[in-house]
Amino acid sequence: MAVHRGKQQETEMTVRTAEFVMAIATMLISIAIMWKSTELSIGWVPQKGPGSGAWPFWLSTGMLLASTATLVRWFLRATPESRSEESYIPRTALYVVGISVGALLFLLIATNFIGIYFALLLFLFFYLRFVGRHGWTATLSLTIGVPVFIFCMFEWALTIPLPKAISEPLFYPIYDLIY
Amino acid sequence: MESILLSLSGGLLEAFQPLNLLMIVIGCVVGLFIGAMPGLGSVNGVAILLPITFLVPPNAAIMFLAAIYYGAMYGGAISSITLGIPGASTAVATVFDGRPLAIAGKADQALTAAAIASFIGGTISVVLFTLFAPPLADFALRFGPPEEFALMVLAFATFIGLGGDDIPKTIFSILIGLVLATIGLDIISGRPRLIFFDITGFMHGVNFLVLAIGIYGIGEMLWTLEQTEGNVIVHKVNMSWRAFVRNLGHVKHYIKTTVLGSVLGYFVGTLPAAGATPASLMSYGLAKTFSKDPDSFGKGNVAGVAAPEAANNAASTGSMLPMITLGIPGSPTTAILLGGMIIWGLRPGPLLFTEHPDFVWGLIGSLYVANTFTVLINLAFIPLFVRVLTMPFTILAPIIFVLCVVGGYAPSQSMHDVWLMLLFGVAGYLFRKLNYPVAPAVLAIVLGPLAEQSFRQSLLGSQGEVWIFFERPISATCIAIAAALVLYPVLRSLRKKAKAKS
């Protein structure tokens, strides 16, 4: 058991490592925004005041400084996170969080192809039945009920058409009915 | 004074319009439900449901959202007491004594005390709000761009000085929110800015809702899914009319701490970084300090439930004061309300009182109505709300995810924003796990365009002289307080180090 435990910890990222990686990542993002800001004037434009790029440039410079401070504090072990050897995302959490994010990714990708309503059906069915392990009554009533509610709310009441992609023709009869 | 009463009665009439009244009642029920669910607080509810409010006129929409805010403050106590898990971070302090009371079989007593205290807190704070808002707005009418900018600096400084989070991480959070707000067309020169990888979706900017729903919808759900693994035990609640009347008699034991907590909560709530959570903790501490029997706190003292509940309700009203009068939100929830007002075409700030009195006074009137309705609905349906808590989270989570996705799509009607929202949600979750505060970023993205505009206008007016912010008395005062707030934690840590050495 002890061996197994040790092995598990080896493969999981500690909070300390995550803090380091995040500090580096935020520094890189800051530098990228600084560089991107210089596409526009970051100096003083006569008659117009500070150039368009100045505000984001100095803000991202501040981001870089703040990230650097986090990195320095990491080396000094000044923050609780930089001392913590606990697992950043424990395996059990990784499962439920990972599967949720995965399902959401699927929902968005599927929306591009089969439209949001059919993507919602698949998403809800998968989540309720396989992640939540709910009974058929709960699964089916919500799988059907939620998209119907969304349709009534957005298309009908708010008249905001949601993306339907190739499923669009299937909705023509309903449009005739409600508009 | 008379003009205030006159305006207030107009506002109350407005709140009693059939549609508005309906929205208030629905808002109260939804808010109670949202507050009671662990992992969902007022900010999550308001962020996720804001897109749906495009259905009704702005007046009704703001009343609905404010009622959710109110209801959530009441609802938070329900799960704090019966589950021992705070329904929202604002109800953390309610657990301290609410939990022991529930274990002792006195959950009904704790729930009644929480509801009554919330009502008292709400009432006192709404009255204070009504009295303070008009003069403050009057005063703020004199503000020019330098004052506006200085005020925003002050708002952000409160996060650094009073937020209690890691300072570099807080600063990073503020700045990234401001940077995200700059994406899109530059308001002054009209030129496209920070269009990453030339993706056209960035041209219309990053709507604050995309960040707010990402962080408070998707990110919060991921966080809660991780936290609520394993089953929770719900404590039984026996509510009967006789028990209710008996519990009502206990009010005299906690009325003093409740009033004290309400006033404290209101003023703490007006500070952007502080808000309901610290207010309720402070109120709890104060109640314990002034109690004749401080040792009974934490073991099931009703005053320990009443004090934080009064404070968090009062703080939620308090946080609306700077939002309405100055255009500076006092909490993440009011930041989203403020963003909503911008979407509805209202310019938040002191002019709101003169330009849209029906909107402002309607909101104030609705606070009185919402406060009364929430306490009644709460007391009447406590058993129902307790049953709702037994609902597994895996039913609620996918529904929330779906609402987030369509809610993220609706304002701009672009899938680009939905992808961005998912990205922000996952990033927000990862940041939060490392204790980066996320609220400052949401506040910053709402205030960002206003801050930049006032900053650039000020500099334009002064021909690039930064001294303009220090020359004008009001702006200089704000900057000075902001500087003190930023320096305070630094000095404190230095002193701690010096002490540790000696």
Interface residues (C-beta under 8 A of the other chain):
Chain A: V15 A18 E19 M22 T26 I33 K36 S37 L40 W44 K48 G49 P50 G51 S52 G53 W55 P56 L59 S60 G62 M63 A66 S67 A69 T70 R73 T79 P80 E81 Y88 I89 T92 A93 V96 V97 S100 V101 A103 L104 L105 L107 L108 T111 N112 I116 L120 F123 L124 Y127 L128 V131 G132 R133 H134 A138 L142 V146 I150 M153 F154 A157 L158 I160 P161 L162 P163
Chain B: I52 F54 L55 D166 I167 P168 K169 I171 F172 L175 I176 L178 V179 T182 D186 I188 S189 R191 R193 L194 F196 I218 M221 L222 L225 E226 E229 P392 T394 I395 A397 P398 I399 F401 V402 V405 V406 Y409 A410 Q413 M415 V418 W419 L422 V426 Y429 L430 F431 K433 L434 N435 Y436 E452 F455 R456 Q457 L459 L460 G464
